[in-house]
Amino acid sequence: MSESQAEAITRLHRQAANATIDYVKHKHNLENVVTNKDLDARIKETKLKIELVRSELKLDFSETKAELIRWVVGVGLLQITIITALLC
């Protein structure tokens, strides 16, 4: 096989491969393919968001608990005051 024939065959193979790649890109819309790297990044992002929400919930629960304790103590003191006033 001559060098020019080998070059021609190589050029044809390259053109065929490029045509196949272009067809697959067009047919399957490879621009929107998600890779494992993309998924790992989204999973990490989601885990961070979950941790943030969890921290916010703990803070809200702590505030609610403190407010509830203030109300219970206040109501208890009010009851003692009313009972004492009624007995005197």
SULVENUR-V650196 format. One record per residue. N is the residue number from 1. SS is DSSP state (hx for helix, st for strand, lp for the rest). Layout:
n=<N:N>
ss=<SS:SS>
This chain:
n=<1:2:3:4:5:6:7:8:9:10:11:12:13:14:15:16:17:18:19:20:21:22:23:24:25:26:27:28:29:30:31:32:33:34:35:36:37:38:39:40:41:42:43:44:45:46:47:48:49:50:51:52:53:54:55:56:57:58:59:60:61:62:63:64:65:66:67:68:69:70:71:72:73:74:75:76:77:78:79:80:81:82:83:84:85:86:87:88>
ss=<lp:lp:hx:hx:hx:hx:hx:hx:hx:hx:hx:hx:hx:hx:hx:hx:hx:hx:hx:hx:hx:hx:hx:hx:hx:hx:hx:hx:lp:hx:hx:hx:lp:lp:lp:hx:hx:hx:hx:hx:hx:hx:hx:hx:hx:hx:hx:hx:hx:hx:hx:hx:hx:hx:hx:hx:hx:hx:hx:hx:hx:hx:hx:hx:hx:hx:hx:hx:hx:hx:hx:hx:hx:hx:hx:hx:hx:hx:hx:hx:hx:hx:hx:hx:hx:hx:hx:lp>
